[in-house]
Each structure stands twice: as C-alpha cells, then as structure tokens.
C-alpha cells in the first residue's frame, strides 16, 4: 500500500526485499551475455585488429557488464575494538657520519 507521496506504507506491501535483484536488470544482463557469446568469433577478430591499448579498453568496458563491481568499503575507528589494533613499533636509528 502506498501513501499520497507514492512511498510504501508500513502496512501491506513493503516493496522488494533488500539485496534482491531487479528482474529487468537480470534479463538485460542475460541478453547481453548471449549476444557476446553468439558473436564470440567476430569479437575475437575485431579485438585482434585493435591496438593493444584500445583492445584493453574494450575488454574492460565489456567486463563491467559481465562481472559485478566490488563495492568500496570504508572503516572507521568505531568499527574496531581496541584489541583489533596492532601496535606500531617505532624504531630509532642513529646515523653516524664517519667523515667528520
């Protein structure tokens, strides 16, 4: 059930569960994968005709559609307990100039 702003209310349908995949996105990725697989030999020939840098750019661009990207993570001091920190050893060295 939605309110006047179009948002889901606490009663009734709560929407798609967190972490579930969008069906449209899944279908598009499957179609794209089938397209790449169906044209594999042509793609291979086309890639071979490119310069190495161009070839790498194309491969990386294609990979972004086929391989999920890793999410960047950030850690704060609140995320760690005191026992999880490793102490840093401070090493003092004395440099002697023998030419003096």
PDB file as gemmi writes it, atoms N, CA and C in Angstrom:
CRYST1    1.000    1.000    1.000  90.00  90.00  90.00 P 1                      
ATOM      1  N   UNK A   1       0.840  -1.168   0.000  1.00  0.00           N  
ATOM      2  CA  UNK A   1       0.000   0.000   0.000  1.00  0.00           C  
ATOM      3  C   UNK A   1       0.898   1.249   0.000  1.00  0.00           C  
ATOM      4  N   UNK A   2       0.521   2.238  -0.781  1.00  0.00           N  
ATOM      5  CA  UNK A   2       1.322   3.457  -0.897  1.00  0.00           C  
ATOM      6  C   UNK A   2       0.584   4.647  -0.303  1.00  0.00           C  
ATOM      7  N   UNK A   3       1.366   5.631   0.164  1.00  0.00           N  
ATOM      8  CA  UNK A   3       0.762   6.859   0.680  1.00  0.00           C  
ATOM      9  C   UNK A   3       0.615   7.860  -0.460  1.00  0.00           C  
ATOM     10  N   UNK A   4       0.223   9.098  -0.150  1.00  0.00           N  
ATOM     11  CA  UNK A   4      -0.016  10.105  -1.189  1.00  0.00           C  
ATOM     12  C   UNK A   4       1.255  10.521  -1.933  1.00  0.00           C  
ATOM     13  N   UNK A   5       2.443  10.268  -1.340  1.00  0.00           N  
ATOM     14  CA  UNK A   5       3.718  10.592  -1.999  1.00  0.00           C  
ATOM     15  C   UNK A   5       4.222   9.441  -2.864  1.00  0.00           C  
ATOM     16  N   UNK A   6       3.489   8.320  -2.854  1.00  0.00           N  
ATOM     17  CA  UNK A   6       3.900   7.167  -3.644  1.00  0.00           C  
ATOM     18  C   UNK A   6       4.843   6.237  -2.906  1.00  0.00           C  
ATOM     19  N   UNK A   7       5.114   6.496  -1.642  1.00  0.00           N  
ATOM     20  CA  UNK A   7       6.010   5.659  -0.854  1.00  0.00           C  
ATOM     21  C   UNK A   7       5.225   4.509  -0.246  1.00  0.00           C  
ATOM     22  N   UNK A   8       5.916   3.377  -0.014  1.00  0.00           N  
ATOM     23  CA  UNK A   8       5.257   2.244   0.634  1.00  0.00           C  
ATOM     24  C   UNK A   8       4.996   2.585   2.090  1.00  0.00           C  
ATOM     25  N   UNK A   9       3.815   2.215   2.556  1.00  0.00           N  
ATOM     26  CA  UNK A   9       3.476   2.444   3.959  1.00  0.00           C  
ATOM     27  C   UNK A   9       3.876   1.226   4.775  1.00  0.00           C  
ATOM     28  N   UNK A  10       3.769   1.340   6.086  1.00  0.00           N  
ATOM     29  CA  UNK A  10       4.169   0.242   6.958  1.00  0.00           C  
ATOM     30  C   UNK A  10       3.214  -0.944   6.845  1.00  0.00           C  
ATOM     31  N   UNK A  11       2.002  -0.722   6.358  1.00  0.00           N  
ATOM     32  CA  UNK A  11       1.055  -1.821   6.172  1.00  0.00           C  
ATOM     33  C   UNK A  11       1.156  -2.338   4.749  1.00  0.00           C  
ATOM     34  N   UNK A  12       0.874  -3.601   4.584  1.00  0.00           N  
ATOM     35  CA  UNK A  12       0.788  -4.151   3.241  1.00  0.00           C  
ATOM     36  C   UNK A  12       2.155  -4.391   2.615  1.00  0.00           C  
ATOM     37  N   UNK A  13       2.253  -4.119   1.314  1.00  0.00           N  
ATOM     38  CA  UNK A  13       3.448  -4.416   0.536  1.00  0.00           C  
ATOM     39  C   UNK A  13       4.614  -3.525   0.970  1.00  0.00           C  
ATOM     40  N   UNK A  14       5.718  -4.122   1.330  1.00  0.00           N  
ATOM     41  CA  UNK A  14       6.884  -3.349   1.755  1.00  0.00           C  
ATOM     42  C   UNK A  14       7.886  -3.166   0.612  1.00  0.00           C  
ATOM     43  N   UNK A  15       7.553  -3.641  -0.579  1.00  0.00           N  
ATOM     44  CA  UNK A  15       8.449  -3.478  -1.719  1.00  0.00           C  
ATOM     45  C   UNK A  15       9.405  -4.645  -1.849  1.00  0.00           C  
ATOM     46  N   UNK A  16      10.367  -4.471  -2.713  1.00  0.00           N  
ATOM     47  CA  UNK A  16      11.346  -5.527  -2.964  1.00  0.00           C  
ATOM     48  C   UNK A  16      12.252  -5.675  -1.754  1.00  0.00           C  
ATOM     49  N   UNK A  17      12.524  -6.902  -1.323  1.00  0.00           N  
ATOM     50  CA  UNK A  17      13.407  -7.099  -0.166  1.00  0.00           C  
ATOM     51  C   UNK A  17      14.818  -6.587  -0.441  1.00  0.00           C  
ATOM     52  N   UNK A  18      15.488  -6.121   0.586  1.00  0.00           N  
ATOM     53  CA  UNK A  18      16.843  -5.616   0.461  1.00  0.00           C  
ATOM     54  C   UNK A  18      17.765  -6.729  -0.040  1.00  0.00           C  
ATOM     55  N   UNK A  19      18.571  -6.416  -1.036  1.00  0.00           N  
ATOM     56  CA  UNK A  19      19.519  -7.383  -1.570  1.00  0.00           C  
ATOM     57  C   UNK A  19      18.987  -8.201  -2.732  1.00  0.00           C  
ATOM     58  N   UNK A  20      17.689  -8.142  -3.003  1.00  0.00           N  
ATOM     59  CA  UNK A  20      17.146  -8.902  -4.127  1.00  0.00           C  
ATOM     60  C   UNK A  20      17.504  -8.202  -5.434  1.00  0.00           C  
ATOM     61  N   UNK A  21      17.583  -8.973  -6.501  1.00  0.00           N  
ATOM     62  CA  UNK A  21      17.990  -8.405  -7.779  1.00  0.00           C  
ATOM     63  C   UNK A  21      16.783  -7.913  -8.565  1.00  0.00           C  
ATOM     64  N   UNK A  22      17.002  -6.887  -9.339  1.00  0.00           N  
ATOM     65  CA  UNK A  22      15.980  -6.332 -10.213  1.00  0.00           C  
ATOM     66  C   UNK A  22      15.812  -7.281 -11.398  1.00  0.00           C  
ATOM     67  N   UNK A  23      14.594  -7.710 -11.682  1.00  0.00           N  
ATOM     68  CA  UNK A  23      14.355  -8.680 -12.752  1.00  0.00           C  
ATOM     69  C   UNK A  23      14.700  -8.111 -14.124  1.00  0.00           C  
ATOM     70  N   UNK A  24      14.427  -6.847 -14.350  1.00  0.00           N  
ATOM     71  CA  UNK A  24      14.732  -6.232 -15.640  1.00  0.00           C  
ATOM     72  C   UNK A  24      16.251  -6.211 -15.862  1.00  0.00           C  
ATOM     73  N   UNK A  25      16.995  -5.852 -14.837  1.00  0.00           N  
ATOM     74  CA  UNK A  25      18.459  -5.824 -14.951  1.00  0.00           C  
ATOM     75  C   UNK A  25      19.001  -7.225 -15.221  1.00  0.00           C  
ATOM     76  N   UNK A  26      18.458  -8.211 -14.532  1.00  0.00           N  
ATOM     77  CA  UNK A  26      18.896  -9.594 -14.724  1.00  0.00           C  
ATOM     78  C   UNK A  26      18.640 -10.039 -16.159  1.00  0.00           C  
ATOM     79  N   UNK A  27      17.455  -9.724 -16.687  1.00  0.00           N  
ATOM     80  CA  UNK A  27      17.142 -10.102 -18.074  1.00  0.00           C  
ATOM     81  C   UNK A  27      18.073  -9.413 -19.068  1.00  0.00           C  
ATOM     82  N   UNK A  28      18.339  -8.114 -18.852  1.00  0.00           N  
ATOM     83  CA  UNK A  28      19.223  -7.385 -19.769  1.00  0.00           C  
ATOM     84  C   UNK A  28      20.639  -7.953 -19.750  1.00  0.00           C  
ATOM     85  N   UNK A  29      21.130  -8.284 -18.557  1.00  0.00           N  
ATOM     86  CA  UNK A  29      22.472  -8.870 -18.474  1.00  0.00           C  
ATOM     87  C   UNK A  29      22.530 -10.218 -19.169  1.00  0.00           C  
ATOM     88  N   UNK A  30      21.485 -11.020 -19.006  1.00  0.00           N  
ATOM     89  CA  UNK A  30      21.440 -12.320 -19.684  1.00  0.00           C  
ATOM     90  C   UNK A  30      21.443 -12.151 -21.202  1.00  0.00           C  
ATOM     91  N   UNK A  31      20.652 -11.198 -21.702  1.00  0.00           N  
ATOM     92  CA  UNK A  31      20.607 -10.951 -23.151  1.00  0.00           C  
ATOM     93  C   UNK A  31      21.954 -10.466 -23.659  1.00  0.00           C  
ATOM     94  N   UNK A  32      22.594  -9.591 -22.906  1.00  0.00           N  
ATOM     95  CA  UNK A  32      23.898  -9.077 -23.327  1.00  0.00           C  
ATOM     96  C   UNK A  32      24.926 -10.203 -23.353  1.00  0.00           C  
ATOM     97  N   UNK A  33      24.894 -11.073 -22.351  1.00  0.00           N  
ATOM     98  CA  UNK A  33      25.809 -12.202 -22.302  1.00  0.00           C  
ATOM     99  C   UNK A  33      25.589 -13.121 -23.497  1.00  0.00           C  
ATOM    100  N   UNK A  34      24.330 -13.385 -23.843  1.00  0.00           N  
ATOM    101  CA  UNK A  34      24.025 -14.225 -25.007  1.00  0.00           C  
ATOM    102  C   UNK A  34      24.524 -13.569 -26.293  1.00  0.00           C  
ATOM    103  N   UNK A  35      24.381 -12.249 -26.392  1.00  0.00           N  
ATOM    104  CA  UNK A  35      24.863 -11.519 -27.568  1.00  0.00           C  
ATOM    105  C   UNK A  35      26.372 -11.665 -27.713  1.00  0.00           C  
ATOM    106  N   UNK A  36      27.087 -11.506 -26.620  1.00  0.00           N  
ATOM    107  CA  UNK A  36      28.548 -11.636 -26.646  1.00  0.00           C  
ATOM    108  C   UNK A  36      28.938 -13.063 -27.013  1.00  0.00           C  
ATOM    109  N   UNK A  37      28.261 -14.056 -26.412  1.00  0.00           N  
ATOM    110  CA  UNK A  37      28.588 -15.454 -26.695  1.00  0.00           C  
ATOM    111  C   UNK A  37      28.288 -15.809 -28.148  1.00  0.00           C  
ATOM    112  N   UNK A  38      27.208 -15.290 -28.723  1.00  0.00           N  
ATOM    113  CA  UNK A  38      26.837 -15.590 -30.106  1.00  0.00           C  
ATOM    114  C   UNK A  38      27.810 -14.978 -31.103  1.00  0.00           C  
ATOM    115  N   UNK A  39      28.457 -13.888 -30.725  1.00  0.00           N  
ATOM    116  CA  UNK A  39      29.389 -13.194 -31.627  1.00  0.00           C  
ATOM    117  C   UNK A  39      30.831 -13.322 -31.164  1.00  0.00           C  
ATOM    118  N   UNK A  40      31.130 -14.386 -30.455  1.00  0.00           N  
ATOM    119  CA  UNK A  40      32.459 -14.552 -29.867  1.00  0.00           C  
ATOM    120  C   UNK A  40      33.579 -14.541 -30.914  1.00  0.00           C  
ATOM    121  N   UNK A  41      33.413 -15.262 -32.006  1.00  0.00           N  
ATOM    122  CA  UNK A  41      34.486 -15.315 -33.006  1.00  0.00           C  
ATOM    123  C   UNK A  41      34.677 -13.961 -33.693  1.00  0.00           C  
ATOM    124  N   UNK A  42      33.580 -13.271 -33.996  1.00  0.00           N  
ATOM    125  CA  UNK A  42      33.679 -11.951 -34.617  1.00  0.00           C  
ATOM    126  C   UNK A  42      34.334 -10.957 -33.665  1.00  0.00           C  
ATOM    127  N   UNK A  43      33.931 -11.015 -32.397  1.00  0.00           N  
ATOM    128  CA  UNK A  43      34.534 -10.130 -31.397  1.00  0.00           C  
ATOM    129  C   UNK A  43      36.029 -10.391 -31.271  1.00  0.00           C  
ATOM    130  N   UNK A  44      36.415 -11.659 -31.310  1.00  0.00           N  
ATOM    131  CA  UNK A  44      37.834 -12.006 -31.206  1.00  0.00           C  
ATOM    132  C   UNK A  44      38.626 -11.413 -32.371  1.00  0.00           C  
ATOM    133  N   UNK A  45      38.098 -11.540 -33.568  1.00  0.00           N  
ATOM    134  CA  UNK A  45      38.773 -10.972 -34.749  1.00  0.00           C  
ATOM    135  C   UNK A  45      38.847  -9.450 -34.657  1.00  0.00           C  
ATOM    136  N   UNK A  46      37.756  -8.838 -34.229  1.00  0.00           N  
ATOM    137  CA  UNK A  46      37.731  -7.380 -34.099  1.00  0.00           C  
ATOM    138  C   UNK A  46      38.729  -6.907 -33.045  1.00  0.00           C  
ATOM    139  N   UNK A  47      38.812  -7.631 -31.946  1.00  0.00           N  
ATOM    140  CA  UNK A  47      39.769  -7.260 -30.897  1.00  0.00           C  
ATOM    141  C   UNK A  47      41.209  -7.380 -31.389  1.00  0.00           C  
ATOM    142  N   UNK A  48      41.494  -8.403 -32.168  1.00  0.00           N  
ATOM    143  CA  UNK A  48      42.848  -8.590 -32.681  1.00  0.00           C  
ATOM    144  C   UNK A  48      43.262  -7.478 -33.634  1.00  0.00           C  
ATOM    145  N   UNK A  49      42.290  -6.846 -34.285  1.00  0.00           N  
ATOM    146  CA  UNK A  49      42.617  -5.771 -35.232  1.00  0.00           C  
ATOM    147  C   UNK A  49      42.905  -4.444 -34.514  1.00  0.00           C  
ATOM    148  N   UNK A  50      42.618  -4.363 -33.221  1.00  0.00           N  
ATOM    149  CA  UNK A  50      42.846  -3.125 -32.473  1.00  0.00           C  
ATOM    150  C   UNK A  50      44.267  -3.048 -31.931  1.00  0.00           C  
ATOM    151  N   UNK A  51      44.674  -1.834 -31.595  1.00  0.00           N  
ATOM    152  CA  UNK A  51      45.956  -1.631 -30.917  1.00  0.00           C  
ATOM    153  C   UNK A  51      45.813  -2.166 -29.491  1.00  0.00           C  
ATOM    154  N   UNK A  52      46.920  -2.557 -28.856  1.00  0.00           N  
ATOM    155  CA  UNK A  52      46.846  -3.149 -27.513  1.00  0.00           C  
ATOM    156  C   UNK A  52      46.079  -2.303 -26.495  1.00  0.00           C  
ATOM    157  N   UNK A  53      46.302  -0.988 -26.477  1.00  0.00           N  
ATOM    158  CA  UNK A  53      45.596  -0.139 -25.503  1.00  0.00           C  
ATOM    159  C   UNK A  53      44.098  -0.108 -25.794  1.00  0.00           C  
ATOM    160  N   UNK A  54      43.742   0.013 -27.075  1.00  0.00           N  
ATOM    161  CA  UNK A  54      42.324   0.012 -27.451  1.00  0.00           C  
ATOM    162  C   UNK A  54      41.677  -1.327 -27.094  1.00  0.00           C  
ATOM    163  N   UNK A  55      42.402  -2.415 -27.328  1.00  0.00           N  
ATOM    164  CA  UNK A  55      41.902  -3.752 -27.018  1.00  0.00           C  
ATOM    165  C   UNK A  55      41.606  -3.879 -25.526  1.00  0.00           C  
ATOM    166  N   UNK A  56      42.531  -3.392 -24.700  1.00  0.00           N  
ATOM    167  CA  UNK A  56      42.351  -3.453 -23.248  1.00  0.00           C  
ATOM    168  C   UNK A  56      41.159  -2.609 -22.808  1.00  0.00           C  
ATOM    169  N   UNK A  57      40.990  -1.434 -23.404  1.00  0.00           N  
ATOM    170  CA  UNK A  57      39.846  -0.572 -23.073  1.00  0.00           C  
ATOM    171  C   UNK A  57      38.521  -1.265 -23.384  1.00  0.00           C  
ATOM    172  N   UNK A  58      38.448  -1.923 -24.535  1.00  0.00           N  
ATOM    173  CA  UNK A  58      37.215  -2.613 -24.917  1.00  0.00           C  
ATOM    174  C   UNK A  58      36.940  -3.768 -23.958  1.00  0.00           C  
ATOM    175  N   UNK A  59      37.967  -4.541 -23.626  1.00  0.00           N  
ATOM    176  CA  UNK A  59      37.789  -5.680 -22.713  1.00  0.00           C  
ATOM    177  C   UNK A  59      37.322  -5.201 -21.346  1.00  0.00           C  
ATOM    178  N   UNK A  60      37.910  -4.122 -20.842  1.00  0.00           N  
ATOM    179  CA  UNK A  60      37.497  -3.608 -19.539  1.00  0.00           C  
ATOM    180  C   UNK A  60      36.066  -3.073 -19.572  1.00  0.00           C  
ATOM    181  N   UNK A  61      35.694  -2.423 -20.670  1.00  0.00           N  
ATOM    182  CA  UNK A  61      34.324  -1.927 -20.793  1.00  0.00           C  
ATOM    183  C   UNK A  61      33.322  -3.081 -20.845  1.00  0.00           C  
ATOM    184  N   UNK A  62      33.650  -4.143 -21.578  1.00  0.00           N  
ATOM    185  CA  UNK A  62      32.761  -5.308 -21.633  1.00  0.00           C  
ATOM    186  C   UNK A  62      32.671  -5.995 -20.274  1.00  0.00           C  
ATOM    187  N   UNK A  63      33.787  -6.057 -19.576  1.00  0.00           N  
ATOM    188  CA  UNK A  63      33.816  -6.731 -18.273  1.00  0.00           C  
ATOM    189  C   UNK A  63      32.893  -6.053 -17.271  1.00  0.00           C  
ATOM    190  N   UNK A  64      32.753  -4.739 -17.377  1.00  0.00           N  
ATOM    191  CA  UNK A  64      31.899  -4.033 -16.425  1.00  0.00           C  
ATOM    192  C   UNK A  64      30.436  -4.453 -16.557  1.00  0.00           C  
ATOM    193  N   UNK A  65      30.047  -5.039 -17.697  1.00  0.00           N  
ATOM    194  CA  UNK A  65      28.679  -5.516 -17.873  1.00  0.00           C  
ATOM    195  C   UNK A  65      28.517  -6.973 -17.443  1.00  0.00           C  
ATOM    196  N   UNK A  66      29.614  -7.709 -17.402  1.00  0.00           N  
ATOM    197  CA  UNK A  66      29.529  -9.138 -17.133  1.00  0.00           C  
ATOM    198  C   UNK A  66      29.983  -9.520 -15.731  1.00  0.00           C  
ATOM    199  N   UNK A  67      30.881  -8.749 -15.155  1.00  0.00           N  
ATOM    200  CA  UNK A  67      31.434  -9.060 -13.835  1.00  0.00           C  
ATOM    201  C   UNK A  67      30.973  -7.978 -12.864  1.00  0.00           C  
ATOM    202  N   UNK A  68      30.368  -8.367 -11.753  1.00  0.00           N  
ATOM    203  CA  UNK A  68      29.919  -7.344 -10.807  1.00  0.00           C  
ATOM    204  C   UNK A  68      31.092  -6.573 -10.209  1.00  0.00           C  
ATOM    205  N   UNK A  69      30.891  -5.285 -10.041  1.00  0.00           N  
ATOM    206  CA  UNK A  69      31.940  -4.452  -9.457  1.00  0.00           C  
ATOM    207  C   UNK A  69      31.931  -4.609  -7.951  1.00  0.00           C  
ATOM    208  N   UNK A  70      33.107  -4.547  -7.359  1.00  0.00           N  
ATOM    209  CA  UNK A  70      33.215  -4.631  -5.915  1.00  0.00           C  
ATOM    210  C   UNK A  70      32.875  -3.284  -5.303  1.00  0.00           C  
ATOM    211  N   UNK A  71      32.165  -3.310  -4.223  1.00  0.00           N  
ATOM    212  CA  UNK A  71      31.777  -2.087  -3.543  1.00  0.00           C  
ATOM    213  C   UNK A  71      32.930  -1.622  -2.670  1.00  0.00           C  
ATOM    214  N   UNK A  72      33.236  -0.348  -2.746  1.00  0.00           N  
ATOM    215  CA  UNK A  72      34.284   0.212  -1.900  1.00  0.00           C  
ATOM    216  C   UNK A  72      33.808   0.202  -0.449  1.00  0.00           C  
ATOM    217  N   UNK A  73      34.686  -0.132   0.451  1.00  0.00           N  
ATOM    218  CA  UNK A  73      34.315  -0.142   1.860  1.00  0.00           C  
ATOM    219  C   UNK A  73      35.144   0.882   2.604  1.00  0.00           C  
ATOM    220  N   UNK A  74      34.578   1.367   3.669  1.00  0.00           N  
ATOM    221  CA  UNK A  74      35.258   2.360   4.483  1.00  0.00           C  
ATOM    222  C   UNK A  74      35.199   1.894   5.927  1.00  0.00           C  
ATOM    223  N   UNK A  75      36.307   2.020   6.629  1.00  0.00           N  
ATOM    224  CA  UNK A  75      36.346   1.587   8.012  1.00  0.00           C  
ATOM    225  C   UNK A  75      36.612   2.792   8.900  1.00  0.00           C  
ATOM    226  N   UNK A  76      35.886   2.870   9.974  1.00  0.00           N  
ATOM    227  CA  UNK A  76      36.103   3.939  10.932  1.00  0.00           C  
ATOM    228  C   UNK A  76      36.631   3.340  12.226  1.00  0.00           C  
ATOM    229  N   UNK A  77      37.121   4.174  13.102  1.00  0.00           N  
ATOM    230  CA  UNK A  77      37.640   3.691  14.371  1.00  0.00           C  
ATOM    231  C   UNK A  77      36.553   3.033  15.204  1.00  0.00           C  
ATOM    232  N   UNK A  78      35.320   3.450  15.022  1.00  0.00           N  
ATOM    233  CA  UNK A  78      34.224   2.861  15.784  1.00  0.00           C  
ATOM    234  C   UNK A  78      33.970   1.416  15.374  1.00  0.00           C  
ATOM    235  N   UNK A  79      34.413   1.040  14.149  1.00  0.00           N  
ATOM    236  CA  UNK A  79      34.192  -0.318  13.658  1.00  0.00           C  
ATOM    237  C   UNK A  79      35.122  -1.330  14.323  1.00  0.00           C  
ATOM    238  N   UNK A  80      36.202  -0.886  14.921  1.00  0.00           N  
ATOM    239  CA  UNK A  80      37.207  -1.779  15.502  1.00  0.00           C  
ATOM    240  C   UNK A  80      37.214  -1.649  17.019  1.00  0.00           C  
ATOM    241  N   UNK A  81      37.465  -2.768  17.653  1.00  0.00           N  
ATOM    242  CA  UNK A  81      37.666  -2.720  19.096  1.00  0.00           C  
ATOM    243  C   UNK A  81      39.150  -2.512  19.354  1.00  0.00           C  
ATOM    244  N   UNK A  82      39.484  -2.138  20.547  1.00  0.00           N  
ATOM    245  CA  UNK A  82      40.880  -1.844  20.879  1.00  0.00           C  
ATOM    246  C   UNK A  82      41.790  -3.058  20.675  1.00  0.00           C  
ATOM    247  N   UNK A  83      41.258  -4.257  20.912  1.00  0.00           N  
ATOM    248  CA  UNK A  83      42.075  -5.465  20.767  1.00  0.00           C  
ATOM    249  C   UNK A  83      42.377  -5.798  19.308  1.00  0.00           C  
ATOM    250  N   UNK A  84      41.694  -5.177  18.357  1.00  0.00           N  
ATOM    251  CA  UNK A  84      41.917  -5.469  16.945  1.00  0.00           C  
ATOM    252  C   UNK A  84      43.003  -4.595  16.317  1.00  0.00           C  
ATOM    253  N   UNK A  85      43.500  -3.627  17.045  1.00  0.00           N  
ATOM    254  CA  UNK A  85      44.559  -2.772  16.515  1.00  0.00           C  
ATOM    255  C   UNK A  85      45.912  -3.393  16.792  1.00  0.00           C  
ATOM    256  N   UNK A  86      46.790  -3.328  15.821  1.00  0.00           N  
ATOM    257  CA  UNK A  86      48.159  -3.804  16.019  1.00  0.00           C  
ATOM    258  C   UNK A  86      49.019  -2.616  16.436  1.00  0.00           C  
ATOM    259  N   UNK A  87      49.849  -2.813  17.442  1.00  0.00           N  
ATOM    260  CA  UNK A  87      50.719  -1.700  17.836  1.00  0.00           C  
ATOM    261  C   UNK A  87      51.785  -1.453  16.771  1.00  0.00           C  
ATOM    262  N   UNK A  88      52.161  -0.212  16.642  1.00  0.00           N  
ATOM    263  CA  UNK A  88      53.209   0.170  15.691  1.00  0.00           C  
ATOM    264  C   UNK A  88      54.501   0.330  16.469  1.00  0.00           C  
ATOM    265  N   UNK A  89      55.531  -0.359  15.999  1.00  0.00           N  
ATOM    266  CA  UNK A  89      56.830  -0.236  16.653  1.00  0.00           C  
ATOM    267  C   UNK A  89      57.566   0.965  16.064  1.00  0.00           C  
ATOM    268  N   UNK A  90      58.086   1.774  16.931  1.00  0.00           N  
ATOM    269  CA  UNK A  90      58.871   2.924  16.493  1.00  0.00           C  
ATOM    270  C   UNK A  90      60.338   2.560  16.650  1.00  0.00           C  
ATOM    271  N   UNK A  91      61.044   2.612  15.560  1.00  0.00           N  
ATOM    272  CA  UNK A  91      62.454   2.254  15.570  1.00  0.00           C  
ATOM    273  C   UNK A  91      63.260   3.537  15.443  1.00  0.00           C  
ATOM    274  N   UNK A  92      64.163   3.723  16.384  1.00  0.00           N  
ATOM    275  CA  UNK A  92      65.027   4.914  16.344  1.00  0.00           C  
ATOM    276  C   UNK A  92      66.394   4.459  15.868  1.00  0.00           C  
ATOM    277  N   UNK A  93      66.919   5.167  14.881  1.00  0.00           N  
ATOM    278  CA  UNK A  93      68.250   4.863  14.384  1.00  0.00           C  
ATOM    279  C   UNK A  93      69.114   6.111  14.499  1.00  0.00           C  
ATOM    280  N   UNK A  94      70.342   5.862  14.795  1.00  0.00           N  
ATOM    281  CA  UNK A  94      71.304   6.952  14.846  1.00  0.00           C  
ATOM    282  C   UNK A  94      72.233   6.766  13.648  1.00  0.00           C  
ATOM    283  N   UNK A  95      72.319   7.801  12.842  1.00  0.00           N  
ATOM    284  CA  UNK A  95      73.209   7.765  11.680  1.00  0.00           C  
ATOM    285  C   UNK A  95      74.483   8.513  12.031  1.00  0.00           C  
ATOM    286  N   UNK A  96      75.593   7.822  11.897  1.00  0.00           N  
ATOM    287  CA  UNK A  96      76.880   8.421  12.248  1.00  0.00           C  
ATOM    288  C   UNK A  96      77.577   8.774  10.944  1.00  0.00           C  
ATOM    289  N   UNK A  97      78.009  10.024  10.863  1.00  0.00           N  
ATOM    290  CA  UNK A  97      78.756  10.482   9.712  1.00  0.00           C  
ATOM    291  C   UNK A  97      80.231  10.273  10.018  1.00  0.00           C  
ATOM    292  N   UNK A  98      80.847   9.316   9.365  1.00  0.00           N  
ATOM    293  CA  UNK A  98      82.246   8.982   9.658  1.00  0.00           C  
ATOM    294  C   UNK A  98      83.226   9.982   9.039  1.00  0.00           C  
ATOM    295  N   UNK A  99      82.752  10.860   8.209  1.00  0.00           N  
ATOM    296  CA  UNK A  99      83.650  11.829   7.552  1.00  0.00           C  
ATOM    297  C   UNK A  99      83.950  13.023   8.458  1.00  0.00           C  
ATOM    298  N   UNK A 100      83.358  13.130   9.586  1.00  0.00           N  
ATOM    299  CA  UNK A 100      83.585  14.290  10.452  1.00  0.00           C  
ATOM    300  C   UNK A 100      84.804  14.123  11.285  1.00  0.00           C  
TER     301      UNK A 100                                                      
END                                                                             
